Amino acid sequence: MAEDHGRLSGPEVAEFARHVAGLAQAGLTLPEGLRALGEELPTSRLR
């Protein structure tokens, strides 16, 4: 299997987009929202 060089799969990109949309709905700025998201996500490629 070829290396993916850290690229996310289609479903992973969709999941990340849903999380970012949730940050916007919550009224968080991108930096503070991404920090919070990093703390909430289980250990995964998205983190």
C-alpha positions as a LaTeX table, in Angstrom:
\begin{tabular}{lrrr}
\hline
Residue & $x$ (\AA) & $y$ (\AA) & $z$ (\AA) \\
\hline
Met1 & 0.00 & 0.00 & 0.00 \\
Ala2 & 1.39 & 3.42 & $-0.93$ \\
Glu3 & 2.11 & 5.94 & 1.80 \\
Asp4 & $-0.48$ & 8.67 & 2.16 \\
His5 & 1.97 & 11.30 & 3.44 \\
Gly6 & $-0.45$ & 12.39 & 6.14 \\
Arg7 & $-3.36$ & 13.09 & 3.82 \\
Leu8 & $-6.86$ & 12.68 & 5.16 \\
Ser9 & $-9.39$ & 10.42 & 3.50 \\
Gly10 & $-12.65$ & 11.78 & 2.11 \\
Pro11 & $-14.65$ & 10.72 & 5.19 \\
Glu12 & $-12.02$ & 12.27 & 7.49 \\
Val13 & $-12.22$ & 15.58 & 5.60 \\
Ala14 & $-16.02$ & 15.50 & 5.87 \\
Glu15 & $-15.80$ & 14.84 & 9.63 \\
Phe16 & $-13.34$ & 17.72 & 10.07 \\
Ala17 & $-15.61$ & 20.05 & 8.08 \\
Arg18 & $-18.55$ & 19.14 & 10.35 \\
His19 & $-16.44$ & 19.95 & 13.41 \\
Val20 & $-15.35$ & 23.31 & 11.97 \\
Ala21 & $-18.97$ & 24.14 & 11.11 \\
Gly22 & $-19.89$ & 23.40 & 14.72 \\
Leu23 & $-17.19$ & 25.79 & 15.92 \\
Ala24 & $-18.65$ & 28.55 & 13.75 \\
Gln25 & $-22.16$ & 27.85 & 15.05 \\
Ala26 & $-20.84$ & 28.05 & 18.61 \\
Gly27 & $-19.42$ & 31.51 & 17.85 \\
Leu28 & $-15.82$ & 30.52 & 18.58 \\
Thr29 & $-12.93$ & 32.11 & 16.72 \\
Leu30 & $-10.98$ & 29.66 & 14.60 \\
Pro31 & $-7.88$ & 29.57 & 16.87 \\
Glu32 & $-9.83$ & 29.03 & 20.09 \\
Gly33 & $-12.19$ & 26.60 & 18.40 \\
Leu34 & $-9.37$ & 24.49 & 16.99 \\
Arg35 & $-7.70$ & 24.37 & 20.41 \\
Ala36 & $-10.96$ & 23.21 & 22.00 \\
Leu37 & $-11.50$ & 20.70 & 19.22 \\
Gly38 & $-8.00$ & 19.29 & 19.72 \\
Glu39 & $-8.77$ & 18.72 & 23.39 \\
Glu40 & $-12.11$ & 17.04 & 22.67 \\
Leu41 & $-11.15$ & 14.73 & 19.82 \\
Pro42 & $-10.01$ & 11.25 & 20.72 \\
Thr43 & $-6.54$ & 10.41 & 19.52 \\
Ser44 & $-6.94$ & 10.14 & 15.78 \\
Arg45 & $-5.53$ & 11.48 & 12.55 \\
Leu46 & $-7.78$ & 14.53 & 12.88 \\
Arg47 & $-6.21$ & 15.50 & 16.14 \\
\hline
\end{tabular}
